[in-house]
Amino acid sequence: MTRVDDDGLICYSGGVFRTMESTMTKPIRVAVTGAAGQIGYSLIFSIAAGDMLGPDQPVILQLVELPVAMQALEGVGMELDDCAFPLLHSIELADDPMQGFKGADVVMLVGAKPRGAGQDRSDLIKSNGPIFTGQGEAIDAVAADDAKIIVVGNPCNTNALIAQSRAKRIPKKNFTAMTRLDQNRAVGQIARKAGVAPADVHDVFVWGNHSDTMVPDVSLGTVRTGSGTKSVVEAVSADWLGGDFDKTVRTRGKAIIVARGKSSAASAAMSAVNHIHDWFLGTGESKITSMAVPSDGSYGIPEGLIYSFPVKITAPWQYEIVRDLKVDDATKTRMMASAKELEEERAAVADLL
Amino acid sequence: MTRVDDDGLICYSGGVFRTMESTMTKPIRVAVTGAAGQIGYSLIFSIAAGDMLGPDQPVILQLVELPVAMQALEGVGMELDDCAFPLLHSIELADDPMQGFKGADVVMLVGAKPRGAGQDRSDLIKSNGPIFTGQGEAIDAVAADDAKIIVVGNPCNTNALIAQSRAKRIPKKNFTAMTRLDQNRAVGQIARKAGVAPADVHDVFVWGNHSDTMVPDVSLGTVRTGSGTKSVVEAVSADWLGGDFDKTVRTRGKAIIVARGKSSAASAAMSAVNHIHDWFLGTGESKITSMAVPSDGSYGIPEGLIYSFPVKITAPWQYEIVRDLKVDDATKTRMMASAKELEEERAAVADLL
């Protein structure tokens, strides 16, 4: 497309013209903890670029770090300024969630002690739990009434439960944890195996805890190929699905640590962006997505556990657990095992709830 | 927007539906060096997310690293898979540019020895130069005939000159270096000072070398406020423009290193994304942007130097240097000093050209 400017110069723009809406739409306040950490550093630039809340939605970033990391966070803030992001309304930095969560519409709890090489999630439960009591209290005290929360810091399901228990003012169902990374890993594996782009794989999801007890589920999954759309179970072999696929998805976090020497950062950040994007803007061509949300007792999962279900987005910031799916016995057994693990995690932090 | 699926379920999607174009549009091949490095790690996920080439353009990422970094690069490749990016057609990893640049439509030369605390750009010229002879030769041998090149690794202007000299097959004007980060820094400073969003500041640019001799120029710059659009010189004080503003923009790289303990990464990556985005898709609401491109002798800048000019994008992958701007004497003096620095850099690497 070409256009003629006031001064008669012809300008070319093949993209969408940046609109003046950025000065008119009310900004959304997004608080992020661990903002100077590995995941945070990938996440916040993606948010500011509009990947999470859409290309017309201004955002205020409220970045929270530990006091010891505030100088690094200042540097990150300078870099955000230096990007001149059209949608970035303003930036606030805080070393206290009571300040950093003020008025936040979206709270992304990313900061946590990372899992090192050789460590597993269960080692983290006790050390990370107390962080989330304080953050839950800060959400209760100062966040927006209808704040939406995603917990990324592990063990994320149980950390979400802890934060939720300290924030009675906020609707319980607004507390979610991230299993979208697991779903994305499953989609990536299937796309590669089927020889299609990830855009051609839909409606794969995961049940349960974000741990190696999670249950990838392809029963609703589809693959679009040159010759039409098939179910995942038609497109790839049952042996692979029950073997390498399942194991790869469940243990991918550890494999990344082995390869990179650090835990997943950018892929975790992009998945957090996907989680919030879809919660707000819908799932596009997919009918469902995975979110760990408070169980309502569906499928026999104990009520209140933060458990990954297939959900449908029915309106901005509204999700519904997909009910009445037919689940085979083997899957059901594994779903209950993952629920049992979450009950044990809940018991381990009972003094914090 | 809501829609009714085949099975009668109502789905919500407030965003644009992901289109099937991703399976129909020919992918663009983008080669990136230093892909597992700090800037690369921010850059490639942003490319895969569609920030650089637009939301409907599939991409093939050809990631290049030193042999010693290939294991880390494998991990990055795994994380890219794990994001299930709809636009990411495929990924190729290589430890040799002769393989990694094969058929590349866009070549982003990011890898270089980073500038450490206390070091300045001139220390890098001799150590980084030889990297770019080999990469220029690989571009000449295997990249697409009309490949577009951006050099990010410093000293980027002179590195671009070196690569260009070894790639006679490729049009000279396709070799560019990144000064968009400097422009973005200038815009960010003005937005903050004027109390507007960066989206409201346009047509600020920089002349010269990506070094502290660069010349930020606000003579065409505008600021949109609640009460209308003003020139930058009306919106902020001349004292500030000639003082803190100028100095902050020119020395920002060092200030970031002091704050973060590392050089700019995400902001450099986002600026590289902006550079290629605008070259391909136009400058949107802005009339011009900054690119370091081969001088055609305009403004008395010696022909052939890779020098930052204000450019207009006239069609996809077509830029034109904006000629015949009125330049005041003080600015002209500084522009020539920056050109002189680039002539000295060229002399220092004469044996490589």
Boltz contact constraints between the chains, C-beta under 6 A:
constraints:
  - contact:
      token1: [A, 11]
      token2: [B, 287]
      max_distance: 6.0
  - contact:
      token1: [A, 12]
      token2: [B, 282]
      max_distance: 6.0
  - contact:
      token1: [A, 12]
      token2: [B, 313]
      max_distance: 6.0
  - contact:
      token1: [A, 12]
      token2: [B, 314]
      max_distance: 6.0
  - contact:
      token1: [A, 12]
      token2: [B, 315]
      max_distance: 6.0
  - contact:
      token1: [A, 13]
      token2: [B, 282]
      max_distance: 6.0
  - contact:
      token1: [A, 13]
      token2: [B, 284]
      max_distance: 6.0
  - contact:
      token1: [A, 14]
      token2: [B, 281]
      max_distance: 6.0
  - contact:
      token1: [A, 14]
      token2: [B, 282]
      max_distance: 6.0
  - contact:
      token1: [A, 14]
      token2: [B, 316]
      max_distance: 6.0
  - contact:
      token1: [A, 15]
      token2: [B, 281]
      max_distance: 6.0
  - contact:
      token1: [A, 17]
      token2: [B, 284]
      max_distance: 6.0
  - contact:
      token1: [A, 18]
      token2: [B, 284]
      max_distance: 6.0
  - contact:
      token1: [A, 18]
      token2: [B, 285]
      max_distance: 6.0
  - contact:
      token1: [A, 22]
      token2: [B, 199]
      max_distance: 6.0
  - contact:
      token1: [A, 45]
      token2: [B, 266]
      max_distance: 6.0
  - contact:
      token1: [A, 49]
      token2: [B, 51]
      max_distance: 6.0
  - contact:
      token1: [A, 51]
      token2: [B, 49]
      max_distance: 6.0
  - contact:
      token1: [A, 54]
      token2: [B, 15]
      max_distance: 6.0
  - contact:
      token1: [A, 72]
      token2: [B, 260]
      max_distance: 6.0
  - contact:
      token1: [A, 74]
      token2: [B, 259]
      max_distance: 6.0
  - contact:
      token1: [A, 75]
      token2: [B, 256]
      max_distance: 6.0
  - contact:
      token1: [A, 75]
      token2: [B, 259]
      max_distance: 6.0
  - contact:
      token1: [A, 75]
      token2: [B, 260]
      max_distance: 6.0
  - contact:
      token1: [A, 78]
      token2: [B, 256]
      max_distance: 6.0
  - contact:
      token1: [A, 79]
      token2: [B, 264]
      max_distance: 6.0
  - contact:
      token1: [A, 79]
      token2: [B, 266]
      max_distance: 6.0
  - contact:
      token1: [A, 79]
      token2: [B, 267]
      max_distance: 6.0
  - contact:
      token1: [A, 81]
      token2: [B, 188]
      max_distance: 6.0
  - contact:
      token1: [A, 82]
      token2: [B, 184]
      max_distance: 6.0
  - contact:
      token1: [A, 82]
      token2: [B, 185]
      max_distance: 6.0
  - contact:
      token1: [A, 82]
      token2: [B, 188]
      max_distance: 6.0
  - contact:
      token1: [A, 82]
      token2: [B, 267]
      max_distance: 6.0
  - contact:
      token1: [A, 83]
      token2: [B, 184]
      max_distance: 6.0
  - contact:
      token1: [A, 83]
      token2: [B, 267]
      max_distance: 6.0
  - contact:
      token1: [A, 83]
      token2: [B, 270]
      max_distance: 6.0
  - contact:
      token1: [A, 84]
      token2: [B, 184]
      max_distance: 6.0
  - contact:
      token1: [A, 84]
      token2: [B, 187]
      max_distance: 6.0
  - contact:
      token1: [A, 84]
      token2: [B, 188]
      max_distance: 6.0
  - contact:
      token1: [A, 84]
      token2: [B, 198]
      max_distance: 6.0
  - contact:
      token1: [A, 86]
      token2: [B, 198]
      max_distance: 6.0
  - contact:
      token1: [A, 86]
      token2: [B, 199]
      max_distance: 6.0
  - contact:
      token1: [A, 89]
      token2: [B, 197]
      max_distance: 6.0
  - contact:
      token1: [A, 184]
      token2: [B, 82]
      max_distance: 6.0
  - contact:
      token1: [A, 184]
      token2: [B, 83]
      max_distance: 6.0
  - contact:
      token1: [A, 184]
      token2: [B, 84]
      max_distance: 6.0
  - contact:
      token1: [A, 185]
      token2: [B, 82]
      max_distance: 6.0
  - contact:
      token1: [A, 187]
      token2: [B, 84]
      max_distance: 6.0
  - contact:
      token1: [A, 188]
      token2: [B, 81]
      max_distance: 6.0
  - contact:
      token1: [A, 188]
      token2: [B, 82]
      max_distance: 6.0
  - contact:
      token1: [A, 188]
      token2: [B, 84]
      max_distance: 6.0
  - contact:
      token1: [A, 197]
      token2: [B, 89]
      max_distance: 6.0
  - contact:
      token1: [A, 198]
      token2: [B, 84]
      max_distance: 6.0
  - contact:
      token1: [A, 198]
      token2: [B, 86]
      max_distance: 6.0
  - contact:
      token1: [A, 199]
      token2: [B, 22]
      max_distance: 6.0
  - contact:
      token1: [A, 199]
      token2: [B, 86]
      max_distance: 6.0
  - contact:
      token1: [A, 256]
      token2: [B, 75]
      max_distance: 6.0
  - contact:
      token1: [A, 256]
      token2: [B, 78]
      max_distance: 6.0
  - contact:
      token1: [A, 259]
      token2: [B, 74]
      max_distance: 6.0
  - contact:
      token1: [A, 259]
      token2: [B, 75]
      max_distance: 6.0
  - contact:
      token1: [A, 260]
      token2: [B, 72]
      max_distance: 6.0
  - contact:
      token1: [A, 260]
      token2: [B, 75]
      max_distance: 6.0
  - contact:
      token1: [A, 264]
      token2: [B, 79]
      max_distance: 6.0
  - contact:
      token1: [A, 266]
      token2: [B, 45]
      max_distance: 6.0
  - contact:
      token1: [A, 266]
      token2: [B, 79]
      max_distance: 6.0
  - contact:
      token1: [A, 267]
      token2: [B, 79]
      max_distance: 6.0
  - contact:
      token1: [A, 267]
      token2: [B, 82]
      max_distance: 6.0
  - contact:
      token1: [A, 267]
      token2: [B, 83]
      max_distance: 6.0
  - contact:
      token1: [A, 270]
      token2: [B, 83]
      max_distance: 6.0
  - contact:
      token1: [A, 281]
      token2: [B, 14]
      max_distance: 6.0
  - contact:
      token1: [A, 281]
      token2: [B, 15]
      max_distance: 6.0
  - contact:
      token1: [A, 282]
      token2: [B, 12]
      max_distance: 6.0
  - contact:
      token1: [A, 282]
      token2: [B, 13]
      max_distance: 6.0
  - contact:
      token1: [A, 282]
      token2: [B, 14]
      max_distance: 6.0
  - contact:
      token1: [A, 284]
      token2: [B, 13]
      max_distance: 6.0
  - contact:
      token1: [A, 284]
      token2: [B, 17]
      max_distance: 6.0
  - contact:
      token1: [A, 284]
      token2: [B, 18]
      max_distance: 6.0
  - contact:
      token1: [A, 285]
      token2: [B, 18]
      max_distance: 6.0
  - contact:
      token1: [A, 287]
      token2: [B, 11]
      max_distance: 6.0
  - contact:
      token1: [A, 313]
      token2: [B, 12]
      max_distance: 6.0
  - contact:
      token1: [A, 314]
      token2: [B, 12]
      max_distance: 6.0
  - contact:
      token1: [A, 315]
      token2: [B, 12]
      max_distance: 6.0
  - contact:
      token1: [A, 316]
      token2: [B, 14]
      max_distance: 6.0
